[in-house]
Amino acid sequence: MHVAHAVLVSVLFVLVCAFDIASAIPYPFSPNHFKRECKDMFPEALGVHSQLTKPPYEISTSDTIYDGVSHEQVTIKATGPYKINAFSLQARVADCSATDREEPIGYFEKEFGYDDVELIHCSGRHDSAVVSRKWKINKENVVVRWYKPKNETRKLFFRATIVATVNLFWMENFSDSIRSIGSNKAGQVCPVRLMAQTDGATANSSHSFLIVAMFIYMFVFL
């Protein structure tokens, strides 16, 4: 009987360890949730809240006026102790009253040498967002090309979610605004979601349940 109990405890321990390995480095941006993540850009799979401190990253563009240029070169750069290990990047309209304020603007192309980034279709728009292909890419910077829609004249900015570790990420990464020559309206950066929802912590909850179950069994039956 004790042998059977010992075997069961061993199985539970193996399950906990296996779960640890599987969940230790979750891919932050899940293809199963791209529809939601295309809008709020929140890496729910991590099950933690965004950092509220100043991000140790910056987003820069090759030009501040997009008229007359074929494309913008957009660079995400690590400026602090953390490298870029996962990210999501979009262009957004700098107007919180716009009906498409949560939609991506324009489309992207990869730069040579950045094979660990992936272009995805958000809101039915071709290559309108960029994400890291995997965890973890371990980059000091990421560079992509962005092209504006043909008739776009509004003030825009680039927004990114950048993940440093499984417990650290920043939502409030914004570039300076870019604009058309004739656009004089003041730009706005709209509020972003900073808190994880309860269903995002499923992995952490399941992990805790396995540990508690194992110790209860050991205490009662052994």
Number of C-alpha atoms within 10 A of each C-alpha: 7 9 8 9 14 14 12 15 18 13 13 18 16 12 16 19 15 12 16 14 11 11 16 13 14 17 19 25 25 14 10 8 13 18 15 15 17 22 16 16 23 29 29 23 21 27 22 20 20 22 15 11 8 9 18 18 22 17 21 19 21 14 15 17 17 20 16 8 11 11 17 20 17 21 18 25 18 20 13 11 8 18 21 24 20 27 28 24 26 25 28 22 27 22 19 14 10 10 9 12 16 18 21 24 24 19 23 26 19 18 13 8 9 14 10 17 22 17 20 19 16 22 16 11 14 13 19 24 26 23 20 24 16 16 19 21 16 13 16 15 16 21 20 20 17 23 18 19 10 7 6 15 15 17 24 25 24 25 21 25 22 31 24 19 16 20 13 14 28 23 25 22 18 21 20 15 22 24 22 16 14 11 13 10 11 9 19 15 20 13 8 13 13 17 14 17 14 11 11 16 15 15 19 17 13 13 16 12 12 16 15 12 12 18 13 11 14 14 8 7 9 11
